[in-house]
């Protein structure tokens, strides 16, 4: 069984913000495959996909407590961390860029930091969606909790759709295929970014 988790903050006031692109990618997946969200015993909304062989999840904790829900889901469904894909926003990537990795540090991301802390390992795949850093004089928390500008919307909508494509690739083919396909600096080329 595979588990694909999109991170974000619950509540209407956070919809459409940079920090919630993980939720947005999972919503695209759910719509594509006719997956209905339901409450889970963990603090998350879940949806079963591919005849129950894949679980989609959106933790209902705030971002910095995401690890609790992820651990509960892994334990309840007996899923190995290598079969987990976490989809998150990334301010260190230019807007619209994707980057997948099989493991690694949190890179300062509070959701990943929570998951690493609770699981006790950095060894789980993750997919980062570039939301850009914006004005360096602006507080980072304000930046990630802000909505996208009108000019940014088409770029991020495309990135969210490609992140959903990448999650589908992970479910079918594992993280290496995701890296080879989506870690490109320019989507018009086939050159893979070094890993």
C-alpha positions, 0 to 999 in steps of 0.5 A: 500500500502507498500513502500520498500525503499533502501538507497544508493548514486546515480551515477556509482562511488558508485555502489558496495560500502558498503553504497549502499547495500540498492540499491542492495537489491532493485535491486534484488527484482526488477529483481526477480519480473520483476519490471521496474524502472521509474522516480518519481515526488519525487527524486527517481526511483520507481517500482510498484510490486504486481499489484501496491500494493507495491512500490519499491524506490531508492532515487536519493538524496545523502544518507544524504538527503534521507528523502525528497524523502521518505516523498514525496513518502509517501505523494503522495501515502498516505502511513503510516510510519508503511507501510514503510520499509527502507533497509540500510547498518550498520557498527555496524553489522558484515558482512552479518548479518541482523537486522530488527526493527519496530522503533528506532533511526538512530544509527548514520546512515545519511540516517535514520537520514534524514528520521527521521528528515523529517518525525518527527518520529522514528516509521517506520520499517527498515532493516539493512544489516551488512557491518562490521566496518573494521579497526578502524583506517580507516575513517568511511566515507572511509570505507562505500564508499569503495567496498567489498573485493573479500573474502567479496563478497560471504558473502554480495551477500548472505546477499543482497539476504536474505535482498530481502527475508526479504523485501518480508516477510515484504510485505506479513506479516509485520515487526514482521515476518521479525524480527522472521525470519531474526534477527538470530545470526546464520542462521543455528539456529532458535533462534531469537535474543532478540528485 
